[in-house]
Amino acid sequence: MEKGDSSSRKRQRDEEDNNPQTDTANQFSSLEYHLNFSDTMVALQMMRAQFPHHEKISTLPFILRSQLYSSVMDRTQVDRELESLRREKVLRIFKLNTGQDDHAIMFVDDYLSQVERVVKRLESKKQPDLSVIEWFKNHVIQSKLDPSIGHEELCSLLSLAGKVKEDHISLLINAGLLTRQLIDPDMYWFAIPSIGSVLKGLTQVRQ
């Protein structure tokens, strides 16, 4: 019986070793324990540079706020400098749907590149009427710096570029750019497209 249990555990470890999501998450999580900085921006740049890459992972670099807290000595300084960088449109902060109170931090240039990847993916699938994503980039992302946005404000900003339809909102949600808030369906969280696989692996590593 013990031999069978041992073989089962070995197979599970082998499967985890061959799983790019788990491998990426292990590398990603380990950064928390090997970096220590006194400057938030330096820490962000280093973590971005060391973000694990895998051909099956399509997400551009992001950093967890909790990871940053573990690497910069002064948590109050982190919050203050993140707020400054957010207002200067250097980075964006995203609420994560992981069941934990954590946020992802992404440089704006990387986020815009991630949005472009979404457009190319949808174009390859012959998705019609992708103009709303361009409206979203030019009028919503540039104007709304908070992690969330209300339905009325979203439609108002999008309408600066054209007539807004409910199908447009659905497309933004299906593309992974927005997620509805559970407690208020008229509010949306901004989201990082294609982040799910990395977060899934990261959650498994931390359990």
C-alpha positions in Angstrom: 0.0 0.0 0.0 2.8 2.4 0.9 4.6 1.6 -2.3 1.4 2.5 -4.3 1.1 5.8 -2.4 4.7 6.6 -3.1 4.3 5.8 -6.8 1.2 8.0 -6.9 3.0 10.9 -5.3 5.9 10.5 -7.7 3.5 10.6 -10.7 1.9 13.8 -9.3 5.3 15.4 -8.9 6.3 14.5 -12.4 3.0 15.9 -13.8 3.6 19.2 -11.9 7.2 19.3 -13.2 5.9 19.0 -16.8 3.1 21.5 -16.3 4.2 25.0 -17.7 1.6 26.7 -15.4 3.0 25.1 -12.3 6.6 25.7 -13.4 5.9 29.3 -14.2 4.1 29.8 -10.9 6.9 28.2 -8.9 9.5 30.6 -10.5 7.2 33.5 -10.1 6.4 32.8 -6.4 10.1 32.2 -5.6 10.9 35.8 -6.5 9.3 36.9 -3.2 12.0 35.2 -1.2 15.1 36.3 -3.1 14.7 40.0 -3.7 14.9 42.8 -1.2 14.9 46.5 -2.2 14.5 49.9 -0.8 13.0 51.4 -3.9 9.7 50.4 -5.4 10.4 51.2 -9.0 13.7 49.3 -8.9 11.9 46.3 -7.5 9.2 46.5 -10.1 11.7 46.7 -12.9 13.8 43.8 -11.6 10.7 41.6 -11.1 9.5 42.5 -14.5 12.9 41.4 -16.0 12.8 38.1 -14.0 9.2 37.3 -14.9 9.2 33.7 -16.1 8.6 33.1 -19.7 7.2 30.0 -21.3 6.0 29.5 -24.9 2.6 28.3 -23.6 2.1 31.3 -21.4 0.8 34.3 -23.3 0.7 36.8 -20.5 3.2 39.7 -20.4 5.0 40.4 -17.1 3.0 41.5 -14.1 3.9 41.7 -10.4 1.7 40.8 -7.4 1.3 43.6 -4.8 1.9 41.0 -2.1 5.1 40.0 -3.8 6.2 43.6 -3.9 5.4 43.9 -0.1 7.7 40.9 0.5 10.6 42.5 -1.4 10.5 46.2 -0.4 11.2 46.9 3.3 8.7 49.8 3.8 5.1 48.8 2.9 3.8 52.4 3.3 6.5 53.5 0.9 5.3 50.9 -1.6 1.7 52.1 -1.4 2.7 55.7 -1.8 5.0 55.1 -4.8 2.5 52.8 -6.5 -0.1 55.5 -6.2 2.3 58.0 -7.7 3.2 55.7 -10.6 -0.4 54.9 -11.2 -1.4 58.6 -11.5 1.6 59.2 -13.8 0.2 56.4 -16.1 3.4 54.4 -15.7 1.6 51.3 -14.4 -1.9 50.0 -13.8 -3.2 48.0 -10.8 -5.7 45.2 -11.2 -7.9 43.5 -8.6 -7.4 39.8 -8.9 -10.2 37.2 -8.8 -8.3 34.7 -6.7 -10.4 34.7 -3.5 -7.6 36.6 -1.8 -7.1 40.4 -1.4 -4.4 40.7 -3.9 -3.7 42.9 -6.9 -1.6 42.6 -10.0 0.7 45.4 -11.1 1.5 45.9 -14.8 3.4 48.5 -16.7 1.1 50.4 -19.0 3.2 49.6 -22.1 3.0 45.9 -21.3 -0.7 46.2 -20.7 -1.3 47.9 -24.1 0.8 45.3 -25.8 -1.4 42.6 -24.1 -4.5 44.3 -25.4 -3.0 44.2 -28.9 -2.4 40.5 -28.6 -6.1 40.2 -27.8 -7.0 42.1 -31.0 -4.8 39.8 -33.1 -6.2 36.7 -31.5 -9.8 37.8 -32.2 -8.9 38.9 -35.7 -7.6 35.4 -36.4 -11.0 34.0 -35.2 -12.8 36.4 -37.6 -14.4 38.2 -34.7 -16.4 41.1 -36.2 -16.5 44.8 -35.1 -13.4 45.0 -33.0 -13.4 48.8 -33.1 -14.7 49.0 -29.5 -11.3 47.7 -28.3 -9.6 50.6 -30.0 -12.2 52.9 -28.3 -11.5 51.2 -25.0 -7.7 51.8 -25.4 -8.0 55.4 -26.5 -10.8 56.7 -24.3 -11.2 54.4 -21.3 -7.7 53.2 -20.4 -6.3 56.7 -20.9 -8.9 58.4 -18.8 -9.8 55.9 -16.1 -6.9 55.0 -13.9 -8.8 53.2 -11.1 -9.1 49.4 -10.9 -12.8 49.6 -11.5 -15.4 51.5 -13.6 -19.1 51.9 -13.5 -21.4 50.9 -16.5 -22.6 54.4 -17.1 -19.1 55.9 -17.1 -17.8 53.1 -19.3 -20.5 53.8 -21.9 -20.0 57.5 -21.6 -16.2 57.2 -22.3 -16.7 54.7 -25.2 -19.4 57.0 -26.7 -16.7 59.6 -27.4 -15.6 57.4 -30.3 -19.0 56.0 -31.5 -22.4 54.6 -30.7 -22.2 52.1 -27.9 -24.1 48.8 -28.0 -24.5 46.1 -25.3 -22.7 43.8 -27.7 -19.6 46.1 -27.3 -19.6 45.6 -23.6 -20.0 41.9 -24.0 -17.1 41.8 -26.4 -14.9 43.6 -23.9 -15.9 41.1 -21.2 -15.4 38.1 -23.4 -12.0 39.4 -24.5 -10.9 39.4 -20.9 -10.5 43.2 -20.6 -13.3 43.6 -18.1 -15.0 41.4 -15.4 -18.3 42.2 -13.7 -18.2 42.7 -10.0 -20.3 40.1 -8.2 -21.7 42.5 -5.6 -22.7 45.1 -8.2 -23.3 44.0 -11.8 -23.2 47.6 -12.9 -19.5 47.8 -11.9 -16.6 46.3 -13.7 -13.0 45.4 -12.7 -10.4 46.2 -15.4 -8.6 42.9 -16.1 -5.5 41.5 -17.7 -6.4 39.3 -20.7 -5.1 35.7 -20.6 -3.9 36.0 -17.0 -6.0 33.0 -15.8 -3.5 30.2 -16.5 -0.7 31.9 -14.6 -3.0 32.7 -11.7 -4.3 29.2 -11.5 -0.8 27.8 -11.3 0.2 30.4 -8.8 -2.8 29.7 -6.6 -2.0 25.9 -6.6 1.6 26.6 -5.6 0.5 28.8 -2.6 -2.0 26.3 -1.3 
